[in-house]
Amino acid sequence: MSATSTLAMTHLVPLAKELDENKVTPGVLGFIVFALIGGAVWLLMKSMNKHMKKVDFEEEPEAGQTAPVAASSKAAPGAKGERTA
Protein backbone atom coordinates (compact mmCIF):
# COMPACT_ATOMS: atom_id res chain seq x y z
CA MET A 1 0.00 0.00 0.00
CA SER A 2 1.08 3.52 -0.65
CA ALA A 3 1.60 6.05 2.10
CA THR A 4 -1.54 7.94 1.11
CA SER A 5 -3.81 4.89 1.31
CA THR A 6 -2.26 3.87 4.64
CA LEU A 7 -2.87 7.34 6.03
CA ALA A 8 -6.45 7.32 4.78
CA MET A 9 -7.11 3.92 6.32
CA THR A 10 -5.78 5.02 9.71
CA HIS A 11 -8.16 7.98 9.71
CA LEU A 12 -11.21 6.07 8.41
CA VAL A 13 -10.99 3.00 10.64
CA PRO A 14 -11.82 4.91 13.86
CA LEU A 15 -14.78 6.52 12.09
CA ALA A 16 -16.05 3.10 11.07
CA LYS A 17 -15.88 1.86 14.67
CA GLU A 18 -18.17 4.69 15.78
CA LEU A 19 -21.00 3.50 13.50
CA ASP A 20 -23.61 1.24 15.00
CA GLU A 21 -23.31 -2.00 13.00
CA ASN A 22 -27.03 -2.77 13.54
CA LYS A 23 -28.19 0.60 12.18
CA VAL A 24 -26.98 1.30 8.68
CA THR A 25 -28.93 3.73 6.50
CA PRO A 26 -28.41 4.89 2.92
CA GLY A 27 -28.30 8.53 4.03
CA VAL A 28 -28.84 11.67 1.98
CA LEU A 29 -26.88 10.42 -1.02
CA GLY A 30 -29.07 7.31 -1.23
CA PHE A 31 -32.21 9.45 -1.08
CA ILE A 32 -30.92 11.76 -3.84
CA VAL A 33 -30.06 8.83 -6.12
CA PHE A 34 -33.46 7.21 -5.45
CA ALA A 35 -35.26 10.51 -6.14
CA LEU A 36 -33.35 11.00 -9.40
CA ILE A 37 -34.22 7.48 -10.57
CA GLY A 38 -37.88 8.06 -9.64
CA GLY A 39 -37.91 11.36 -11.56
CA ALA A 40 -36.32 9.72 -14.60
CA VAL A 41 -38.93 6.93 -14.58
CA TRP A 42 -41.72 9.51 -14.31
CA LEU A 43 -40.35 11.47 -17.29
CA LEU A 44 -39.95 8.28 -19.34
CA MET A 45 -43.55 7.21 -18.59
CA LYS A 46 -44.83 10.68 -19.54
CA SER A 47 -42.90 10.55 -22.82
CA MET A 48 -44.10 7.01 -23.55
CA ASN A 49 -47.75 8.02 -23.02
CA LYS A 50 -47.27 10.98 -25.37
CA HIS A 51 -45.83 8.73 -28.08
CA MET A 52 -48.44 6.00 -27.60
CA LYS A 53 -51.27 8.51 -28.11
CA LYS A 54 -49.82 9.28 -31.56
CA VAL A 55 -49.96 5.62 -32.65
CA ASP A 56 -52.77 4.84 -35.10
CA PHE A 57 -52.67 1.08 -35.58
CA GLU A 58 -55.19 -0.95 -37.55
CA GLU A 59 -54.50 -4.66 -37.70
CA GLU A 60 -54.56 -6.28 -41.14
CA PRO A 61 -55.64 -9.91 -41.56
CA GLU A 62 -52.91 -12.47 -42.04
CA ALA A 63 -52.26 -13.90 -45.52
CA GLY A 64 -53.85 -17.28 -44.70
CA GLN A 65 -57.10 -15.84 -43.38
CA THR A 66 -60.09 -15.10 -45.62
CA ALA A 67 -61.23 -11.52 -46.07
CA PRO A 68 -64.64 -10.44 -44.74
CA VAL A 69 -67.64 -10.93 -47.08
CA ALA A 70 -68.30 -7.18 -47.40
CA ALA A 71 -64.80 -6.52 -48.68
CA SER A 72 -64.89 -9.39 -51.22
CA SER A 73 -68.24 -8.26 -52.70
CA LYS A 74 -66.81 -4.82 -53.49
CA ALA A 75 -63.98 -6.25 -55.58
CA ALA A 76 -63.38 -4.47 -58.88
CA PRO A 77 -63.98 -6.30 -62.17
CA GLY A 78 -60.88 -8.09 -63.30
CA ALA A 79 -59.79 -8.68 -59.75
CA LYS A 80 -58.19 -11.94 -58.82
CA GLY A 81 -60.60 -14.84 -59.23
CA GLU A 82 -63.10 -13.05 -61.54
CA ARG A 83 -63.46 -13.38 -65.30
CA THR A 84 -64.03 -10.29 -67.43
CA ALA A 85 -64.90 -11.86 -70.80
Order of alpha helices (4+ residues) and beta strands (2+ residues): alpha-alpha-alpha
